[in-house]
Amino acid sequence: MAFLFIVTLERKNGFDVMLDVNSSRYLVLLLLVGFLFPVIYAQTSDDISTLFQNAKNLIKDKQYEIAINELNKILEIDPNNLDALNEKGSIRLTQGKYVKAQQNFEKSVGLNPKNISGLNGLGTSLYYLDRYDDALDVFDYVLQLDVHNIDALIGSGNVLVKRQQYDDALLFFNIALEQKPDYIPALLAKAYALSNINQNSDAILIFDHILQIDLDNAMALNGKGQVYLELEEYTFSKDAFTDVLDVDPNNILALLGMAELNFLEDKNIKSDQLYDKVLSMDPDNVDALLGKANNQERLGHLDDSLKYFDEALEVDPDNLEAANGRDNVLKNEVNTSLDLILLITIIGSVTSVVSFIVMLIKIKENARLKDKVTIADEQIEELVDKFMKSSEKSKK
């Protein structure tokens, strides 16, 4: 920059332009800027490199929140740093905070639409949020950019598992494993697929193989815990989830697994506390909202149960479990209301004005509840119809 100024100055001197005091000051200023800017830029680059390495080391030690803090420092220096955004999104995926992960990856892809790491992260986030068509669109786009991209192959296979196209899904996973036989994401995906078709022994063998490669792999431990939960081997399931929580006390998948385990063992208060912990970290977690709703229903707190089912449907309007749960609660409220009407009729005095008024109020409430049940039934029919059409479309 200083050199360019001097050349211009010489040309001006050829036209007899004189340097005054102010020109000299400008020259000094430009020389300082030309000298200091590269130094400051180099210092900033060094700071970012140091912070990123710190974050990597913290991730390796499973200290995810401290790693997030280091990445946030990078983003304060450079808000458009793709590596920091992608790494932050990956941590959120590991923690099970899928909405936050989606937000990080969307920003990354917005800055660079052909950013494959960001695209794969976005597809994975959408997959975990049950937005399978959107996820598949993202993975298809990645494979258009790179037909051999292993993460997009795995992502596509995961979506096919959800569509119950297991043979096609396993084909994708095997193609990925041909490229990298010990690639943990591909091994995890294959193990989860096998567990979905009740090949639990093979799934557990793969999870154990992963744990030989990475002793504390949270996804493998959570996978084992979930398989044992399905097999009603609660002791083994608890051991697996506990191993995860010993390393990462805030691991959402392990907390959800432990909460479900407590629910199945009729430990409703403990289960409720675990769901509360998940929701304190991720208020939009549908699994936790459904767990809370089921717990409250079992405890007889029907209004609270209905509230959590409604919240789950706000986050995921097409969630069939939430719609069915809401319908069951409304029907239970109708039955409770009918029982109360009958009780008032039996034990109350027919001539009692108070009993008569209460009975009228309950009859009106019951009519409103029946209307809600009718609406809920219609919504469920629509969801089932939508699901069937989606299944037929995917098979084509």
C-alpha positions, -999 to +999 in steps of 0.1 A: +000+000+000+029+024+009+046+015-025+015+024-045+013+058-027+049+066-035+045+058-072+014+081-073+034+107-056+062+105-081+037+109-110+023+139-093+058+154-088+062+151-126+034+176-128+051+199-102+027+190-074+043+199-041+042+179-009+030+200+020+029+191+057-006+175+054+006+153+025+035+141+047+011+132+075-011+112+051+020+094+039+030+085+074-006+074+082-007+052+051+027+037+059+015+028+094-017+012+081+002-007+055+025-020+082+000-027+110-028-042+090-009-074+081+003-077+117-032-074+131-046-098+105-019-123+113-026-120+150-063-125+144-056-156+123-034-169+151-061-163+177-087-181+156-064-211+150-056-213+188-093-211+197-102-237+172-075-261+184-087-255+220-123-264+209-111-296+192-092-307+223-123-300+245-145-319+221-121-349+224-125-347+262-163-345+258-163-310+274-189-297+249-202-266+265-167-252+271-159-261+235-190-241+224-176-211+243-143-213+224-162-215+191-183-185+201-152-165+206-142-173+171-176-162+158-172-129+177-140-123+157-154-137+125-192-142+124-190-159+091-164-185+100-177-217+083-155-241+103-167-227+136-204-228+126-201-264+113-182-275+144-207-259+167-235-276+148-218-310+151-215-305+189-253-298+190-260-329+170-239-349+195-258-334+224-291-341+207-300-304+204-312-307+169-331-274+165-299-255+175-278-277+152-302-269+123-298-232+130-260-234+129-259-254+097-285-233+080-263-202+086-233-221+073-251-232+041-265-197+037-229-183+036-218-210+011-246-231-005-221-257-018-205-262+016-207-300+019-199-302+056-227-277+063-251-294+040-245-329+055-250-314+090-282-297+079-295-329+064-287-348+096-304-322+117-335-324+096-334-361+098-334-361+136-363-335+135-383-361+116-383-340+084-373-369+062-383-355+028-363-323+034-333-343+047-333-366+017-334-335-006-303-322+011-284-355+009-294-359-028-280-324-035-247-334-018-245-366-039-250-344-070-219-324-059-200-355-049-214-389-058-190-408-034-197-385-004-198-410+025-218-389+049-245-382+023-247-420+016-252-426+053-277-398+056-297-412+026-296-446+042-309-433+075-339-417+058-347-450+040-346-468+074-373-444+085-393-452+054-389-489+063-369-495+031-343-515+050-327-534+021-320-502+002-308-486+034-283-514+042-271-512+006-262-475+011-244-483+044-225-512+029-213-489+000-201-465+026-183-492+046-166-504+014-149-470+013-141-470+050-146-503+068-142-488+103-160-455+097-179-451+129-209-431+115-215-459+089-212-486+115-236-468+138-261-463+110-259-500+100-263-511+136-294-489+141-309-503+109-304-539+120-320-531+153-350-518+135-355-552+118-350-570+151-315-583+142-305-572+177-276-596+181-259-583+150-266-547+160-250-552+194-220-568+178-215-537+157-220-514+187-194-534+206-170-532+176-174-494+176-167-493+214-134-512+207-125-483+183-138-456+206-144-467+242-167-438+252-186-435+220-219-420+232-239-430+201-228-466+204-236-468+241-270-451+236-277-476+208-269-505+230-290-490+257-319-486+234-316-522+220-315-536+255-345-514+264-365-529+235-355-564+247-366-555+282-331-562+295-333-532+318-301-538+338-279-539+306-298-509+293-293-489+325-255-498+324-252-484+289-270-451+295-251-447+328-218-451+310-228-422+287-239-400+316-207-406+335-188-390+307-214-364+296-241-358+323-261-336+299-263-361+270-299-358+258-302-392+242-290-409+273-313-388+295-342-397+273-333-434+274-330-433+312-363-414+315-381-440+294-364-468+315-377-453+347-412-449+331-413-486+322-402-495+358-431-473+371-407-448+386-428-419+374-413-391+395-377-399+386-388-402+349-405-368+351-374-352+366-352-365+337-377-352+311-376-318+329-338-318+327-340-324+289-366-297+284-345-272+304-317-277+278-339-282+247-375-269+252-386-281+218-375-317+223-405-337+211-395-370+227-392-352+261-426-335+256-443-368+248-426-384+278-439-357+301-473-360+286-474-398+291-461-394+327-487-368+336-515-390+321-504-419+342-503-397+373-539-386+365-529-350+357-550-349+325-548-312+319-510-311+322-508-342+299-530-324+273-508-293+276-476-313+267-493-332+239-503-298+225-468-285+228-454-315+210-479-309+181-469-273+179-433-284+173-442-313+151-478-310+137-476-343+119-466-363+150-490-393+152-480-403+187-488-368+200-521-368+181-532-402+195-521-393+230-541-361+229-571-380+216-568-405+245-566-378+271-597-360+257-616-393+258-605-399+294-617-364+303-651-372+287-654-405+307-644-387+339-670-360+332-697-387+326-687-405+358-691-372+377-725-365+362-736-400+372-723-396+407-741-363+411-773-378+398-771-408+422-761-390+454-775-356+448-809-345+456-831-342+425-847-312+440-814-296+449-809-265+428-771-265+434-768-301+422-790-294+392-769-264+382-736-283+386-750-312+365-760-287+337-725-272+338-709-307+335-732-317+307-721-286+288-685-293+295-690-329+284-705-317+251-675-294+245-651-323+252-669-346+228-665-319+201-628-318+208-626-356+206-644-355+172-619-329+159-590-349+173-602-381+156-605-362+123-569-349+127-556-384+134-574-397+103-558-369+082-523-377+097-527-414+090-539-407+054-509-383+049-486-410+062-500-437+039-497-414+009-461-406+019-453-443+022-468-451-012-449-422-028-416-433-013-422-469-025-426-456-060 
